[in-house]
Amino acid sequence: MNRLTRNWRRRSAYLGFGIIITMFIVAIFAPYITKYNPTQTNLKPEVRLQPPSREHLLGTDELGRDVFSRMVYGARISLTVGFVAVGIALLIGVVLGAIAGYYGGWIDMIIMRIVEVFMCLPTIFLILMILAFLGPGVIKVMVVIGLTSWTGLARLVRAEFLSLKQRDYVQAARALGASDFRIIFRHILPNALGPVYVSATLGVGGAILTESAISFLGLGVQIPTPSWGNILTSGMHYLDTAWWLMLFPGLAILITVLSYNLVGEALRDLMDPRLRGYE
């Protein structure tokens, strides 16, 4: 990797990290950033479907709601879904991957067959099927995304454990009488988490994108609760007359997912010396 590429990746990582921090600030201080209630409607003709202006920075929607306030509060939903879903996937993937990699044999075979079954299923269709059966809702979306996105993490952790369990410090811990639980979670797992951090960072962006797609299809976050996905749904019906309803939430999703991908790539380069190169 040449110097120009390294500099570009470093700067893009800083940019992505800065955007993520900004999103967090916006989500936390949403009530102080906008004066409008994101769910309050105003059906007066002069207020509905107004383009961006000084009064409404990102315009208004078909019910006269301020799009900027809905975008700001929608950031809370997107970030919460992303982190909770990835947290659930991490818990399942890390535990099952650690058990499969450490014990091997028939335990490994059973867990990996389960992983392969899940990986063969089209994820988005599986999520839609489950939500169609259970009904829409923010909590259900987070849980379902988490329960369907742990397979890659499990395979990653398993591979790390297969390599690390043969190291001298693990053999020494066994010789000292340490329990399997202690060896797995105290000695091996901390050394196997480097690639997991990278995968989790990329997974947050993926979960946000999935939530937006589900909400766009009407099975995710339900109106009037603001979400970038359901703002896009509203804008779909007014694409010719209210372009801002599609443009701004679409850009927000694009920029947020791209930011997490940039930070994830930077973490991968940082944790793998083979990808960093030398001066």
C-alpha positions in Angstrom: 0.0 0.0 0.0 1.6 3.3 -1.1 1.8 6.5 0.8 -1.0 8.2 -1.2 -3.4 5.3 -0.4 -2.5 5.3 3.2 -3.1 9.1 3.5 -6.4 8.8 1.8 -7.6 6.0 4.0 -6.4 7.9 7.1 -8.2 11.1 6.1 -11.4 9.2 5.1 -11.4 7.4 8.4 -11.2 10.7 10.3 -14.0 12.1 8.1 -16.2 9.0 8.8 -15.5 9.1 12.5 -16.4 12.8 12.6 -19.7 12.2 10.8 -20.5 9.4 13.3 -19.8 11.6 16.3 -21.9 14.4 14.7 -24.8 11.9 14.3 -24.5 10.9 17.9 -24.6 14.6 19.0 -27.6 15.3 16.8 -29.5 12.2 18.1 -28.8 13.0 21.8 -29.6 16.8 21.6 -32.5 16.5 19.1 -34.9 18.4 21.3 -32.5 21.4 21.5 -31.6 21.3 17.8 -35.1 21.7 16.3 -38.1 23.6 17.6 -40.7 21.5 15.8 -42.4 18.4 17.1 -41.6 15.7 14.5 -45.1 14.1 14.8 -47.2 17.3 14.9 -49.2 17.8 11.7 -50.4 21.0 10.0 -52.9 20.4 7.2 -53.0 24.0 6.0 -52.4 24.1 2.3 -49.7 26.8 2.7 -47.8 24.5 5.1 -48.1 21.1 3.4 -45.3 20.0 0.9 -43.4 23.3 1.2 -39.8 23.2 -0.2 -36.8 24.0 1.9 -36.8 27.5 3.3 -35.6 29.5 6.3 -38.6 28.5 8.3 -38.4 24.8 7.4 -34.7 23.9 6.5 -35.6 20.7 4.7 -39.2 21.5 3.8 -42.4 19.9 5.0 -44.1 16.6 4.1 -47.7 15.8 3.0 -49.0 16.3 6.5 -47.2 19.6 7.1 -44.6 18.1 9.4 -41.1 19.6 9.5 -38.8 17.2 7.6 -35.7 18.5 9.4 -37.1 17.6 12.8 -38.2 14.2 11.6 -34.7 13.6 10.2 -33.1 14.6 13.5 -35.3 12.4 15.6 -35.1 9.7 13.0 -31.3 9.6 13.6 -32.1 8.3 17.1 -34.1 5.4 15.7 -31.4 4.5 13.1 -28.5 4.6 15.5 -30.4 2.7 18.2 -31.4 0.0 15.8 -27.9 -0.3 14.4 -26.2 -0.7 17.8 -28.8 -2.9 19.5 -29.0 -5.2 16.5 -25.2 -5.5 16.3 -25.1 -6.1 20.0 -27.5 -9.0 19.7 -25.6 -10.4 16.8 -22.3 -10.1 18.7 -23.6 -11.9 21.7 -24.9 -14.9 19.7 -22.0 -15.0 17.2 -19.2 -14.6 19.6 -20.5 -17.2 22.1 -21.4 -19.8 19.4 -18.2 -19.2 17.5 -16.1 -19.4 20.6 -17.7 -22.7 21.6 -17.3 -24.2 18.1 -13.7 -23.2 17.7 -12.6 -24.2 21.2 -14.2 -27.6 21.5 -14.2 -28.7 17.8 -15.5 -32.2 17.0 -19.2 -32.8 16.9 -20.0 -29.6 18.7 -18.2 -27.6 16.0 -20.0 -29.6 13.3 -23.5 -29.0 14.7 -22.9 -25.3 15.2 -21.4 -24.8 11.7 -24.3 -26.7 10.1 -26.7 -24.3 11.8 -24.6 -21.4 10.6 -24.7 -22.7 7.0 -28.5 -23.2 7.1 -28.9 -19.5 8.2 -26.5 -18.3 5.6 -28.4 -20.2 2.8 -31.6 -18.2 3.6 -32.1 -14.8 1.9 -31.7 -12.5 4.9 -34.0 -9.7 3.8 -36.8 -12.1 2.9 -36.4 -14.0 6.2 -36.6 -10.7 8.1 -39.7 -9.6 6.2 -41.4 -13.0 6.7 -40.7 -12.9 10.5 -42.0 -9.3 10.8 -45.0 -10.1 8.7 -45.9 -12.8 11.2 -45.0 -10.9 14.4 -46.1 -7.5 13.2 -44.0 -4.3 12.8 -42.3 -2.4 15.6 -39.0 -0.8 16.6 -38.0 -3.5 19.2 -39.0 -6.3 16.9 -36.9 -4.8 14.1 -33.9 -4.6 16.3 -34.3 -8.2 17.6 -35.0 -9.7 14.2 -32.0 -8.0 12.5 -29.8 -9.2 15.3 -31.1 -12.7 15.2 -30.4 -13.0 11.5 -27.0 -11.3 11.2 -24.8 -13.3 13.6 -23.5 -16.0 11.3 -20.6 -14.1 9.8 -19.4 -13.2 13.3 -19.7 -16.8 14.5 -17.5 -18.0 11.6 -15.0 -15.3 12.2 -14.6 -16.0 15.9 -14.4 -19.7 15.3 -11.5 -19.2 12.9 -9.7 -17.1 15.4 -10.2 -19.7 18.2 -9.0 -22.5 16.0 -5.7 -20.6 15.6 -5.4 -19.3 19.1 -6.3 -22.4 21.2 -3.0 -24.0 20.2 -0.9 -21.1 21.5 1.5 -21.6 24.4 -0.3 -19.4 26.9 -3.5 -21.5 26.4 -1.6 -24.7 27.0 -0.1 -23.1 30.1 -3.5 -22.1 31.4 -4.7 -25.7 30.9 -1.7 -27.0 32.8 -2.5 -24.7 35.7 -6.0 -26.2 35.9 -8.0 -23.3 34.5 -11.5 -24.1 33.6 -12.7 -24.1 30.0 -14.9 -21.1 30.8 -11.9 -19.1 32.1 -9.7 -20.1 29.1 -12.3 -19.2 26.6 -13.4 -15.8 28.0 -10.3 -14.7 29.8 -7.4 -16.0 27.7 -8.5 -16.6 24.2 -11.5 -14.3 23.5 -9.7 -11.0 24.3 -7.1 -11.9 21.7 -9.7 -12.9 19.1 -11.7 -9.6 19.2 -9.6 -7.6 16.8 -11.4 -8.8 13.6 -14.7 -8.8 15.5 -14.5 -5.0 16.2 -14.0 -4.4 12.4 -17.0 -6.7 11.5 -19.2 -5.0 14.2 -18.4 -1.6 12.9 -19.3 -2.6 9.4 -22.4 -4.4 10.8 -23.8 -1.2 12.3 -23.9 0.4 8.9 -25.5 -2.7 7.4 -28.2 -2.8 10.2 -29.1 0.8 9.6 -29.5 0.1 5.9 -31.6 -2.9 6.6 -33.8 -1.0 9.0 -34.3 1.7 6.5 -35.3 -0.8 3.8 -37.7 -2.6 6.1 -39.3 0.7 7.2 -39.5 1.8 3.6 -41.5 -1.4 2.9 -43.9 -0.6 5.8 -42.8 -3.4 8.2 -40.4 -1.5 10.3 -40.8 1.7 12.3 -44.4 2.8 12.0 -45.7 6.3 11.4 -45.9 8.8 13.1 -42.6 7.7 14.7 -40.0 9.3 12.5 -37.5 7.0 10.7 -35.4 7.7 7.6 -37.0 4.7 5.9 -40.6 5.8 6.4 -39.8 9.4 5.4 -38.6 7.8 2.1 -41.9 6.0 1.9 -43.8 9.2 2.2 -41.6 10.9 -0.4 -42.1 8.0 -2.9 -45.7 9.2 -3.6 -44.6 12.8 -4.1 -41.4 12.3 -6.1 -42.5 14.7 -8.9 -43.6 17.5 -6.6 -41.6 17.1 -3.4 -38.1 15.9 -4.3 -36.8 16.8 -0.8 -38.7 14.0 0.8 -36.6 11.5 -1.0 -33.3 13.4 -1.3 -32.5 14.2 2.3 -33.3 10.9 4.0 -31.6 9.1 1.1 -28.4 11.2 1.6 -28.6 10.6 5.4 -28.7 6.8 5.0 -25.9 6.9 2.3 -23.6 9.2 4.4 -24.1 7.3 7.6 -23.5 3.8 6.1 -20.5 5.1 4.2 -19.0 6.6 7.4 -19.2 3.3 9.3 -17.7 1.5 6.3 -14.8 4.0 6.2 -14.1 3.6 10.0 -14.4 -0.2 9.6 -11.8 -0.2 6.8 -9.5 2.0 8.9 -9.8 -0.4 11.9 -9.0 -3.3 9.6 -5.9 -1.6 8.3 -4.9 -0.7 11.9 -5.3 -4.2 13.3 -3.6 -6.0 10.4 0.0 -5.0 9.8 0.0 -6.7 6.4 -2.5 -4.2 5.1 -0.7 -1.1 6.5 2.6 -1.5 4.7 5.7 0.4 5.6 7.3 3.6 4.6 
